Amino acid sequence: MASSHIVGPRLVALGTALLLGLPAAPALADSTAPGGAAPTVEEQRLERAVPQEILRRSGFDSVAPAFARALDRAHSYGQAERIVVRHGQALWRRAVDRVQGRGPSGGDLSRGDDRPLYWARLGMTRELRAWQPKGRELGAERRARLLGKLEVSSRGQDEVDYPKGHGKRMKRVLLTGFDPFTLDRDVRISNPSGATALALDGTVIRTAAGPVRIETVTFPVRWADFADGAVERALRRQLPRVDLFTTVSQGRIGKFDIERTNGAWRGGFGDNENLSSTGTVPVADPASQPQWTTTTLPYKDIVAASTGRFPVYDNTAVTEVPAGGGAPVDRPDGPTPGSAARKGGGGDYLSNEIAYRATLLRDRLGLHDRLPGGHVHTPVLQFGAGNTDPATGAVTDPEFVRNRADIVGQTRRIVVAAVEARR
């Protein structure tokens, strides 16, 4: 079972500062002993055979050692910071290029795979957490700053770029994805939303509404990062610049869901650090925090469009505590007035939370009426019928590759349908 983790006032205060664009104190970390800090729960999974195989069969096994060698050559904190950003950006670009068919494959693992990026990043964060400059202490605050730089740069969050179109204005779409999760259940797991982000980053799609440029970023599956304002920090500058945005995550088996309503509640399911958080989603200005936010994606048009082999649903269900109190009640048609959220359409985990945070940010920026945005849940990415045992199964198979390609392609067509509906 996941251990208990309660989000404290420092995290809420930091998230507030980030959302409002105010200077925030650097994130704190555990005291750093000489020689660096111990690896996290997430980083410790790197020792398992499957992550090592994924890294080896993609050529990404060289990433962390090269990063460690570069760090050892740093003679100042400023130089270390530049190394961190340069290597983080290089990892993101390498992952995007591999998925999009540019450059060497690095091995026989299929190009569309999102997992090399995830495991290579963890190799880098583990090296950075353990690194200690020769002859001096790095200190917890500075190490935390460097880790933050690595997270941002290796997730594409500092490389969102919308060049001007030629002739008719090029529409701008922002799409987000997630890391793999539930890795203690099956360490082989991939996340189709992360694969979609890599496949679509920087691409231009021709649509009936004109050319569309898609930029993407990814996020960790960690409660604390969200409480620290990671979503708001990455999206606040971008939302006023785009024509449409969608957060994307893995949802139910065999179907897509366009989530109509998002709830302000954390249900406590363990994250990638095996930590739990239960309670109201911690955001800036909680006094004005709504219990629910809604999609502004053209869900009717998306559901009606022919986008691929998986059915697409307009998901209106929520779970609420009715006005006046009582036990939670499932509502198939959305929340009732004055109710308190317990589950949005996308549940009560980080999928629901990223949708809630992004749409709340949209509304607080005054963009509700002009900016289509919301959440798309993809089908679960499944292995082939003869490859379902986590203990003995292969890291990939033909059906797994086909399912991923179909999910990525259908998500792309959902984006096209959304853009064309708003032309």
C-alpha positions in Angstrom: 0.0 0.0 0.0 1.1 3.6 -0.6 2.4 5.5 2.4 0.5 8.5 3.6 1.6 12.0 2.4 -0.2 15.2 3.4 0.4 18.3 1.3 1.7 21.0 3.7 1.2 24.7 3.8 4.6 25.3 2.1 3.5 23.5 -1.0 0.3 25.4 -1.2 2.1 28.7 -0.7 4.6 27.9 -3.4 1.9 26.9 -5.8 0.2 30.2 -5.1 3.3 32.2 -5.9 3.9 30.3 -9.1 0.3 30.7 -10.3 0.4 34.5 -9.6 3.8 34.9 -11.2 5.4 35.9 -8.0 9.0 35.0 -6.9 8.9 31.9 -4.9 11.4 30.5 -2.4 13.4 27.6 -3.9 11.9 24.1 -3.2 13.5 22.4 -0.2 14.8 18.9 -0.2 15.9 16.5 2.4 19.3 17.2 4.0 22.0 16.3 1.6 24.7 14.1 3.1 28.3 14.2 1.8 28.4 12.4 -1.5 24.9 13.4 -2.4 21.4 12.1 -1.6 19.9 8.7 -1.8 17.8 7.7 -4.9 14.1 8.1 -4.6 11.5 5.3 -4.8 11.0 6.1 -8.4 14.7 6.0 -9.2 15.2 2.7 -7.4 13.1 0.9 -10.0 15.9 1.5 -12.5 17.7 -1.5 -11.0 15.1 -3.9 -12.3 15.7 -5.9 -15.4 12.9 -4.4 -17.5 14.0 -0.7 -17.3 17.6 -1.8 -18.1 16.3 -3.7 -21.2 14.3 -0.8 -22.4 17.3 1.5 -22.1 19.6 -0.9 -23.8 17.3 -1.7 -26.7 16.7 2.0 -27.4 20.3 3.2 -27.0 19.2 5.4 -24.1 21.4 3.5 -21.7 24.2 5.9 -22.6 22.3 9.0 -21.5 22.8 8.9 -17.7 26.6 8.0 -17.9 27.2 10.8 -20.3 25.4 13.2 -18.1 27.4 12.1 -15.0 30.7 12.6 -16.8 29.6 16.1 -17.8 28.6 16.9 -14.3 32.0 15.8 -13.0 33.6 18.4 -15.3 31.6 21.3 -13.8 33.8 23.8 -11.9 30.9 26.1 -10.7 27.3 26.0 -9.9 26.5 28.1 -13.0 28.4 25.6 -15.2 26.5 22.7 -13.6 23.2 24.5 -14.3 24.1 24.9 -17.9 25.0 21.2 -18.2 21.7 20.2 -16.6 19.6 22.3 -19.0 21.7 21.3 -22.1 21.5 17.6 -21.3 17.8 17.8 -20.3 16.9 19.5 -23.6 19.0 17.1 -25.5 17.1 14.1 -23.9 13.7 15.6 -24.9 14.8 16.3 -28.4 16.4 12.8 -28.8 13.2 11.2 -27.6 11.0 13.3 -29.9 13.4 12.6 -32.9 13.4 8.8 -32.2 9.6 8.6 -32.0 9.2 10.8 -35.1 11.7 8.7 -37.2 14.7 11.0 -37.2 18.2 9.8 -36.6 19.3 6.3 -35.5 16.9 4.1 -33.6 19.6 3.0 -31.2 18.3 -0.5 -31.0 15.4 -2.8 -31.9 12.8 -1.3 -29.5 10.0 0.2 -31.7 10.5 3.9 -32.3 7.1 4.9 -31.0 7.9 3.9 -27.4 7.7 6.6 -24.7 9.5 4.5 -22.0 13.1 5.2 -23.0 12.6 8.9 -22.2 11.1 8.1 -18.8 13.8 5.7 -17.6 16.6 7.8 -19.0 15.4 10.8 -17.2 15.3 8.9 -13.9 18.9 7.8 -14.6 19.8 11.5 -14.9 17.9 12.5 -11.8 19.6 9.7 -9.8 23.0 10.9 -11.0 22.2 14.5 -10.1 20.9 13.5 -6.7 24.1 11.6 -5.9 26.5 14.1 -7.5 28.7 16.2 -5.2 31.2 18.7 -6.6 34.7 17.9 -5.7 36.0 19.8 -2.7 32.7 21.4 -1.7 29.1 20.8 -0.6 26.3 21.4 -3.1 23.6 21.8 -0.5 20.0 20.8 -0.6 18.5 24.0 -2.0 20.9 24.2 -4.9 20.5 20.5 -5.7 16.7 21.0 -5.7 17.1 23.9 -8.1 19.1 21.7 -10.5 16.6 18.9 -10.3 13.9 21.4 -11.1 15.8 22.6 -14.2 16.2 19.0 -15.3 12.5 18.2 -14.9 11.5 21.2 -17.0 14.1 20.9 -19.7 13.7 17.1 -20.2 9.9 17.4 -20.5 9.8 20.0 -23.3 8.4 22.6 -21.0 11.0 25.3 -21.9 10.9 24.6 -25.7 7.3 25.3 -26.6 7.6 27.3 -29.9 5.0 28.5 -32.3 6.5 30.0 -35.4 4.4 32.2 -37.5 2.5 30.6 -40.3 2.7 31.5 -44.0 -0.3 33.0 -45.6 -3.3 31.9 -43.5 -2.5 32.1 -39.8 -1.3 28.8 -38.4 -3.4 27.7 -35.5 -1.7 26.7 -32.3 -2.5 23.6 -30.1 -0.9 22.7 -26.8 -1.1 19.0 -25.7 0.2 17.5 -22.5 1.1 13.9 -21.6 2.1 11.8 -18.6 4.8 9.4 -17.5 4.1 5.7 -17.1 2.6 4.8 -13.7 1.5 1.9 -11.5 5.0 0.5 -12.2 5.0 -1.7 -9.1 2.1 -3.6 -10.6 3.9 -4.0 -14.0 7.2 -2.3 -14.5 6.8 -2.8 -18.3 3.9 -0.2 -18.4 3.9 2.5 -21.0 1.7 5.6 -21.1 0.0 6.3 -24.5 -0.4 10.0 -23.5 3.4 10.3 -23.2 3.8 8.5 -26.5 1.3 10.9 -28.1 3.2 13.9 -26.8 6.5 12.7 -28.3 4.8 11.8 -31.6 3.1 15.2 -32.1 5.6 17.6 -30.6 6.5 20.3 -33.2 4.3 18.7 -35.9 2.2 20.7 -38.4 -1.1 19.2 -39.4 -3.1 20.2 -42.5 -6.8 20.6 -41.6 -10.0 22.1 -43.1 -9.4 25.0 -40.7 -5.9 25.5 -42.0 -2.5 24.5 -40.8 -2.1 23.6 -37.1 1.1 23.5 -35.1 1.1 21.2 -32.1 3.5 21.7 -29.2 3.6 19.2 -26.3 4.9 18.9 -22.8 4.8 16.0 -20.3 4.3 15.8 -16.5 5.3 13.5 -13.7 2.9 11.3 -11.9 3.7 12.8 -8.5 1.2 14.5 -6.1 3.9 16.9 -4.7 4.9 18.3 -8.1 1.3 19.3 -8.8 0.9 20.9 -5.4 4.2 22.8 -6.1 2.6 24.4 -9.1 4.2 22.4 -11.9 1.1 22.6 -14.1 0.5 26.3 -13.7 4.1 27.1 -14.1 4.3 25.2 -17.5 0.9 26.4 -18.9 0.4 29.9 -17.6 2.4 31.7 -20.3 1.2 29.3 -23.1 -2.6 29.3 -22.7 -3.1 33.0 -23.8 -1.1 32.2 -26.9 -2.9 29.1 -28.2 -6.1 28.4 -30.0 -6.9 25.1 -28.3 -5.4 22.9 -25.5 -6.0 19.4 -24.3 -4.5 17.5 -21.4 -4.3 13.8 -22.1 -3.9 10.7 -20.0 -4.6 7.0 -20.0 -8.1 6.1 -18.9 -10.4 3.1 -19.5 -9.9 -0.1 -21.5 -11.0 0.1 -25.1 -12.5 3.6 -25.2 -11.7 7.3 -25.4 -13.5 9.7 -23.0 -13.9 13.5 -23.5 -14.3 14.5 -19.8 -17.1 17.0 -19.4 -16.4 18.0 -15.7 -13.3 18.1 -13.5 -13.5 17.9 -9.7 -11.5 19.6 -7.0 -10.7 16.4 -5.0 -7.7 14.1 -4.6 -8.7 10.5 -3.9 -5.4 9.3 -2.5 -4.2 6.7 -5.0 -0.5 6.1 -4.7 1.8 8.0 -7.1 5.1 7.0 -8.6 6.8 7.7 -5.3 4.2 5.5 -3.6 2.9 8.5 -1.8 -0.8 9.4 -1.3 -2.7 12.6 -1.0 -6.4 12.9 -0.1 -8.4 16.1 0.1 -9.2 19.3 -1.8 -6.8 20.0 -4.7 -4.4 22.6 -3.4 -4.4 25.7 -5.6 -3.7 29.4 -5.3 -6.5 31.5 -3.7 -8.4 28.5 -2.2 -11.1 30.9 -1.0 -12.3 31.4 -4.6 -11.7 27.8 -5.7 -14.6 26.2 -7.4 -15.6 22.6 -6.8 -16.0 21.9 -10.5 -14.6 23.1 -13.8 -15.8 22.2 -17.2 -14.4 21.4 -20.6 -14.7 24.0 -23.4 -13.6 21.4 -26.0 -16.3 20.9 -28.7 -17.1 17.5 -27.3 -20.2 16.9 -29.4 -18.3 17.3 -32.6 -15.4 15.2 -31.4 -17.7 12.3 -30.4 -19.5 12.5 -33.8 -16.3 12.5 -35.8 -14.9 9.4 -37.3 -11.5 9.3 -35.6 -10.5 5.7 -35.3 -11.2 2.2 -34.1 -11.9 3.0 -30.5 -15.3 4.5 -29.5 -15.2 8.1 -28.1 -17.6 9.1 -25.3 -18.8 12.3 -23.9 -18.3 11.4 -20.3 -20.6 13.4 -18.0 -20.5 11.2 -14.9 -19.2 12.6 -11.5 -19.3 11.7 -7.9 -20.4 14.4 -5.4 -21.4 15.2 -1.9 -24.8 16.9 -2.3 -25.4 20.4 -1.0 -26.2 20.0 2.7 -23.9 17.0 3.1 -24.3 13.3 3.3 -22.6 10.3 1.6 -21.0 10.7 -1.8 -23.5 10.1 -4.7 -22.7 9.1 -8.3 -24.3 11.5 -10.8 -24.4 10.2 -14.4 -25.3 13.7 -15.8 -22.9 15.9 -13.9 -22.8 17.7 -10.6 -25.8 19.3 -8.9 -25.8 22.9 -7.6 -23.8 23.5 -4.5 -22.3 20.0 -4.3 -18.8 19.2 -3.3 -16.5 17.2 -5.6 -15.4 13.7 -4.9 -14.7 12.5 -8.5 -14.7 14.3 -11.8 -15.4 12.5 -15.0 -11.8 11.5 -15.1 -11.8 10.2 -11.5 -9.9 11.6 -8.5 -6.3 11.0 -9.5 -3.8 13.1 -11.4 -5.6 12.8 -14.7 -8.6 14.6 -13.1 -6.2 17.0 -11.4 -4.3 18.2 -14.4 -7.6 18.8 -16.2 -8.9 20.7 -13.2 -5.8 22.8 -12.9 -5.5 23.6 -16.6 -9.2 24.5 -16.9 -9.1 26.5 -13.7 -6.1 28.4 -15.0 -7.9 29.0 -18.3 -10.8 30.5 -16.3 -8.7 32.6 -14.0 -6.9 34.0 -17.0 -10.3 35.1 -18.4 -10.1 32.7 -21.3 -13.2 30.5 -20.7 -15.3 31.9 -23.5 -12.6 32.1 -26.2 -10.3 29.1 -25.5 -11.4 25.5 -26.2 -9.7 23.3 -23.6 -10.2 20.2 -21.6 -9.2 16.6 -21.1 -9.0 13.5 -23.3 -8.7 10.1 -21.7 -7.1 7.5 -24.1 -7.7 3.8 -23.9 -5.4 1.7 -21.7 -2.4 0.6 -23.7 -2.5 -3.2 -23.5 0.0 -5.9 -24.3 -0.9 -8.8 -26.6 -3.1 -11.6 -25.3 -0.2 -14.0 -24.7 2.0 -11.4 -23.0 0.0 -10.3 -19.9 2.1 -11.7 -17.1 4.2 -8.9 -15.6 6.7 -11.4 -14.1 7.5 -13.3 -17.3 6.1 -11.1 -20.1 8.2 -9.4 -22.9 8.7 -5.7 -22.8 6.9 -5.3 -26.1 5.0 -7.3 -28.7 3.3 -6.6 -32.1 -0.2 -6.0 -30.6 1.3 -3.6 -28.0 3.0 -1.7 -30.8 -0.2 -1.7 -32.9 -2.4 -0.5 -30.0 0.0 2.3 -29.2 0.1 3.5 -32.9 -3.7 3.3 -33.1 -4.2 5.3 -29.9 -1.6 8.0 -30.9 -3.2 8.3 -34.4 -6.7 8.6 -33.0 -5.7 11.2 -30.5 -4.2 13.2 -33.4 -7.5 12.9 -35.3 -9.4 14.0 -32.2 -7.3 17.1 -32.1 -8.0 17.7 -35.8 -11.8 17.2 -35.2 -11.6 19.7 -32.3 -9.8 22.3 -34.3 -12.1 22.0 -37.4 -15.2 22.2 -35.2 -14.0 25.7 -34.0 -13.0 27.1 -37.4 
